[in-house]
Structures are given as C-alpha cells and as structure tokens.
Amino acid sequence: MPSPNSRQQDAADAPHGGDWDLWFPDAYEISSETVRAFARATRDPHIAYAERGILDPDSPVPVTLLAAPMFDAASALVSRAIPNCNLSRIVHAAQQFTALSALRIGQRISIGARLASHVVKAGTDIITIDTTAYADDTPRLAAVLTIAHSATAGPAVDLDAVADDIMLTGTGPSDSNAYTAGAR
C-alpha cells in the first residue's frame, strides 16, 4: 500500500503501464533554485550558482540532480521485494545513469520503476532496479540501481545510538560543543 504522502501508482495506471512496476506521476519539478543549490553543492563549473537572480532557463541541468527522486522510486520496490527490510543492512552497490535527452528548468518529472532482478545468495539479497525519468511524456534519464541487503549480517545497528556521530554536510556532529572541546 502506498504511503499517503506518495503519489505512486501501480503500473496498470501509468501512461507507460506495460513498462513499469510502479509509476510516480509529477514526482519532481526542476526549478531554477534546485539547479542552483545542486550546482553549489557539487561546485559545478558550468552553472553560475554564485550569481544572484534566476538562472537562465537554458542553463544546463546536471542529470544527477534526479538521483535522489530516482532512488526514492527504487526504495519503494525494495520495500516490496524485502518485507521488513532493515535499512541499516543495505549497501548501495552500483548505479549507472544514461542521459537520453536534455533536462530543462521548469520541467515536471514523472518516474517509472521496475524490479529488473532479485537474487538471494548466502543470505544476501542483490536487487537491481531500472528507473526512468520522463518529462513531457519523453524519457530523459535512465538509471540502473543495484543494492545489496544482508539478512544475516552481524548485530543490527542501533541508529539512535550512533545518530550523534553522523556528520551532516557542513554542520559537524550534532553534539558540536563536545566535538569542539575535544579538538583543543
């Protein structure tokens, strides 16, 4: 059952129904600000991310901008393939992006996702998922995402216990006073 916060549809309801297990209509919109923020984060030399004002609508859109929404679509299929999946036991094994046609600022992106393979060896699920991003009913970006999930790994990670040690981009550990005190 899809989340109430998701607009995912089963394949039969999708415009490209025969091609996908799940369809996410209007899953993402490419805006000037998301392109600027992504370019700033990746220090993209082809986008004037440090300038003020709205980006030119013909500014290049990095195809990897859509990695996160495509991974979101893939995760819905992982949760179907591995019931009660322990996220701490997932390893992102591989990804491959293929640009099919240019992305443009202002486009609304729909995403199709299909389980390409699911193999279990020695207690480890290896899952490959095909996703494609569409704009204006045209495929723009295809991705093949492969993950591994070990049901027999060592003890499960207590994510709450390690949360303070996780560093967020540019912020340092959440217990920053203790962190800086130890650095002196």
One Martini backbone bead per residue (centre of mass of N, CA, C, O) as a GRO file, in nm:
protein
  184
    1MET     BB    1   0.094   0.037   0.025
    2PRO     BB    2   0.084   0.352  -0.014
    3SER     BB    3   0.164   0.638   0.082
    4PRO     BB    4  -0.005   0.933   0.152
    5ASN     BB    5   0.267   1.097   0.040
    6SER     BB    6   0.218   0.934  -0.220
    7ARG     BB    7   0.181   0.903  -0.594
    8GLN     BB    8   0.180   0.617  -0.640
    9GLN     BB    9   0.154   0.368  -0.901
   10ASP     BB   10   0.050   0.128  -1.066
   11ALA     BB   11   0.117   0.026  -1.381
   12ALA     BB   12  -0.180   0.029  -1.497
   13ASP     BB   13  -0.196   0.361  -1.444
   14ALA     BB   14   0.017   0.415  -1.649
   15PRO     BB   15   0.123   0.541  -1.948
   16HIS     BB   16   0.368   0.307  -1.914
   17GLY     BB   17   0.246   0.031  -1.793
   18GLY     BB   18   0.421  -0.211  -1.929
   19ASP     BB   19   0.712  -0.100  -1.805
   20TRP     BB   20   0.602  -0.080  -1.495
   21ASP     BB   21   0.552  -0.126  -1.151
   22LEU     BB   22   0.598   0.186  -1.103
   23TRP     BB   23   0.433   0.515  -1.073
   24PHE     BB   24   0.545   0.873  -1.068
   25PRO     BB   25   0.368   1.140  -1.085
   26ASP     BB   26   0.498   1.428  -1.048
   27ALA     BB   27   0.776   1.394  -0.856
   28TYR     BB   28   0.926   1.645  -1.005
   29GLU     BB   29   1.079   1.977  -1.009
   30ILE     BB   30   1.262   2.186  -1.214
   31SER     BB   31   1.442   2.436  -1.069
   32SER     BB   32   1.642   2.696  -1.036
   33GLU     BB   33   1.712   2.642  -0.730
   34THR     BB   34   1.792   2.340  -0.754
   35VAL     BB   35   2.020   2.384  -0.951
   36ARG     BB   36   2.184   2.580  -0.780
   37ALA     BB   37   2.219   2.401  -0.526
   38PHE     BB   38   2.356   2.167  -0.670
   39ALA     BB   39   2.592   2.328  -0.789
   40ARG     BB   40   2.703   2.423  -0.520
   41ALA     BB   41   2.750   2.137  -0.390
   42THR     BB   42   2.934   2.045  -0.663
   43ARG     BB   43   3.086   2.273  -0.814
   44ASP     BB   44   2.971   2.366  -1.085
   45PRO     BB   45   3.121   2.519  -1.372
   46HIS     BB   46   2.836   2.554  -1.561
   47ILE     BB   47   2.710   2.718  -1.313
   48ALA     BB   48   2.586   3.029  -1.178
   49TYR     BB   49   2.557   2.994  -0.841
   50ALA     BB   50   2.674   3.285  -0.724
   51GLU     BB   51   2.460   3.432  -0.854
   52ARG     BB   52   2.211   3.642  -0.897
   53GLY     BB   53   1.916   3.521  -0.970
   54ILE     BB   54   1.773   3.381  -1.231
   55LEU     BB   55   1.813   3.135  -1.419
   56ASP     BB   56   1.858   3.033  -1.712
   57PRO     BB   57   1.653   2.814  -1.884
   58ASP     BB   58   1.931   2.706  -2.048
   59SER     BB   59   2.055   2.578  -1.830
   60PRO     BB   60   2.219   2.332  -1.715
   61VAL     BB   61   2.121   1.996  -1.619
   62PRO     BB   62   2.203   1.776  -1.402
   63VAL     BB   63   2.134   1.443  -1.400
   64THR     BB   64   2.199   1.392  -1.084
   65LEU     BB   65   1.955   1.548  -0.966
   66LEU     BB   66   1.768   1.270  -0.997
   67ALA     BB   67   1.871   1.059  -0.793
   68ALA     BB   68   1.682   1.085  -0.546
   69PRO     BB   69   1.403   1.026  -0.685
   70MET     BB   70   1.501   0.750  -0.797
   71PHE     BB   71   1.563   0.619  -0.523
   72ASP     BB   72   1.279   0.643  -0.411
   73ALA     BB   73   1.151   0.455  -0.618
   74ALA     BB   74   1.331   0.210  -0.552
   75SER     BB   75   1.251   0.177  -0.248
   76ALA     BB   76   0.964   0.075  -0.300
   77LEU     BB   77   1.065  -0.198  -0.423
   78VAL     BB   78   1.234  -0.299  -0.189
   79SER     BB   79   0.993  -0.317   0.015
   80ARG     BB   80   0.857  -0.545  -0.154
   81ALA     BB   81   1.101  -0.756  -0.174
   82ILE     BB   82   1.168  -0.670   0.146
   83PRO     BB   83   1.031  -0.745   0.410
   84ASN     BB   84   1.136  -0.578   0.675
   85CYS     BB   85   1.361  -0.391   0.607
   86ASN     BB   86   1.696  -0.328   0.700
   87LEU     BB   87   1.859  -0.036   0.643
   88SER     BB   88   2.141  -0.107   0.789
   89ARG     BB   89   2.176  -0.359   0.552
   90ILE     BB   90   2.238  -0.156   0.325
   91VAL     BB   91   2.403  -0.155   0.003
   92HIS     BB   92   2.541   0.046  -0.228
   93ALA     BB   93   2.669  -0.087  -0.526
   94ALA     BB   94   2.521   0.060  -0.788
   95GLN     BB   95   2.540   0.297  -1.071
   96GLN     BB   96   2.357   0.406  -1.377
   97PHE     BB   97   2.364   0.666  -1.614
   98THR     BB   98   2.137   0.776  -1.889
   99ALA     BB   99   2.126   1.007  -2.125
  100LEU     BB  100   1.856   1.086  -2.353
  101SER     BB  101   1.779   1.388  -2.271
  102ALA     BB  102   1.736   1.698  -2.201
  103LEU     BB  103   1.719   1.902  -1.933
  104ARG     BB  104   1.481   2.143  -1.789
  105ILE     BB  105   1.378   2.413  -1.670
  106GLY     BB  106   1.035   2.340  -1.553
  107GLN     BB  107   1.018   2.049  -1.539
  108ARG     BB  108   0.817   1.763  -1.509
  109ILE     BB  109   0.865   1.463  -1.322
  110SER     BB  110   0.844   1.126  -1.408
  111ILE     BB  111   0.851   0.787  -1.255
  112GLY     BB  112   0.987   0.475  -1.336
  113ALA     BB  113   0.968   0.135  -1.190
  114ARG     BB  114   1.180  -0.172  -1.201
  115LEU     BB  115   1.225  -0.503  -1.142
  116ALA     BB  116   1.498  -0.678  -1.274
  117SER     BB  117   1.634  -0.810  -1.003
  118HIS     BB  118   1.639  -1.108  -0.766
  119VAL     BB  119   1.899  -1.220  -0.558
  120VAL     BB  120   1.989  -1.505  -0.348
  121LYS     BB  121   2.298  -1.513  -0.150
  122ALA     BB  122   2.397  -1.600   0.146
  123GLY     BB  123   2.168  -1.396   0.271
  124THR     BB  124   2.176  -1.207   0.005
  125ASP     BB  125   2.034  -0.938  -0.143
  126ILE     BB  126   2.013  -0.873  -0.500
  127ILE     BB  127   1.918  -0.558  -0.642
  128THR     BB  128   1.764  -0.455  -0.952
  129ILE     BB  129   1.683  -0.123  -1.079
  130ASP     BB  130   1.473   0.037  -1.301
  131THR     BB  131   1.486   0.381  -1.415
  132THR     BB  132   1.271   0.656  -1.538
  133ALA     BB  133   1.273   0.982  -1.663
  134TYR     BB  134   1.002   1.207  -1.731
  135ALA     BB  135   0.929   1.456  -1.989
  136ASP     BB  136   0.681   1.517  -2.183
  137ASP     BB  137   0.661   1.196  -2.239
  138THR     BB  138   0.985   1.176  -2.220
  139PRO     BB  139   1.272   1.025  -2.206
  140ARG     BB  140   1.570   1.145  -2.013
  141LEU     BB  141   1.641   0.925  -1.772
  142ALA     BB  142   1.848   0.649  -1.695
  143ALA     BB  143   1.854   0.383  -1.439
  144VAL     BB  144   2.081   0.167  -1.256
  145LEU     BB  145   2.013  -0.005  -0.948
  146THR     BB  146   2.225  -0.143  -0.686
  147ILE     BB  147   2.162  -0.369  -0.413
  148ALA     BB  148   2.243  -0.478  -0.077
  149HIS     BB  149   2.104  -0.736   0.153
  150SER     BB  150   2.162  -0.842   0.489
  151ALA     BB  151   2.012  -1.085   0.700
  152THR     BB  152   2.312  -1.204   0.834
  153ALA     BB  153   2.436  -1.003   0.978
  154GLY     BB  154   2.527  -0.867   1.219
  155PRO     BB  155   2.442  -0.664   1.429
  156ALA     BB  156   2.232  -0.435   1.465
  157VAL     BB  157   2.194  -0.105   1.424
  158ASP     BB  158   2.182   0.168   1.645
  159LEU     BB  159   2.078   0.461   1.526
  160ASP     BB  160   2.042   0.633   1.785
  161ALA     BB  161   2.335   0.592   1.901
  162VAL     BB  162   2.481   0.718   1.620
  163ALA     BB  163   2.364   1.002   1.547
  164ASP     BB  164   2.593   1.193   1.676
  165ASP     BB  165   2.817   1.079   1.455
  166ILE     BB  166   2.670   1.215   1.235
  167MET     BB  167   2.749   1.399   0.949
  168LEU     BB  168   2.661   1.696   0.830
  169THR     BB  169   2.669   1.914   0.595
  170GLY     BB  170   2.865   2.162   0.752
  171THR     BB  171   2.804   2.085   1.085
  172GLY     BB  172   2.865   1.839   1.218
  173PRO     BB  173   2.810   1.727   1.498
  174SER     BB  174   2.540   1.756   1.708
  175ASP     BB  175   2.769   1.763   1.943
  176SER     BB  176   2.962   2.030   1.907
  177ASN     BB  177   3.081   2.097   2.186
  178ALA     BB  178   3.226   1.826   2.230
  179TYR     BB  179   3.389   1.833   1.971
  180THR     BB  180   3.549   2.103   2.017
  181ALA     BB  181   3.670   2.030   2.294
  182GLY     BB  182   3.841   1.781   2.175
  183ALA     BB  183   4.021   1.968   1.965
  184ARG     BB  184   4.221   2.129   2.176
   0.00000   0.00000   0.00000
